[in-house]
Amino acid sequence: MNPQSRPRALLDANVLYPAPLRDLLMWLGVTRSYEPRWSDAIFEEWSRNLLLNRPDLRPEQLEYTYTGSKVLERTFSGTGR
């Protein structure tokens, strides 16, 4: 598929937080089915909520997910609003 013709989608925190859905959406992005987009604020929001609901996790444990998302280079500068 031509990169210019791929659909784009803004992924909000509510679809990045459930791990199975996030994994699926990221996988589809890696396969170039579409171009996922998010802001740093959106990424921080889902991470913060996950850590609030999972006190057994540490912020360092989310570093892999953050690093993996940067591979897609799909962030945009914006507030996420």
Secondary structure as GFF3:
##gff-version 3
##sequence-region A 1 81
A	DSSP	three_ten_helix	3	5	.	.	.	ID=ss1
A	DSSP	beta_strand	8	10	.	.	.	ID=ss2
A	DSSP	alpha_helix	13	16	.	.	.	ID=ss3
A	DSSP	alpha_helix	19	30	.	.	.	ID=ss4
A	DSSP	beta_strand	35	37	.	.	.	ID=ss5
A	DSSP	alpha_helix	40	53	.	.	.	ID=ss6
A	DSSP	three_ten_helix	59	62	.	.	.	ID=ss7
A	DSSP	alpha_helix	63	71	.	.	.	ID=ss8
###
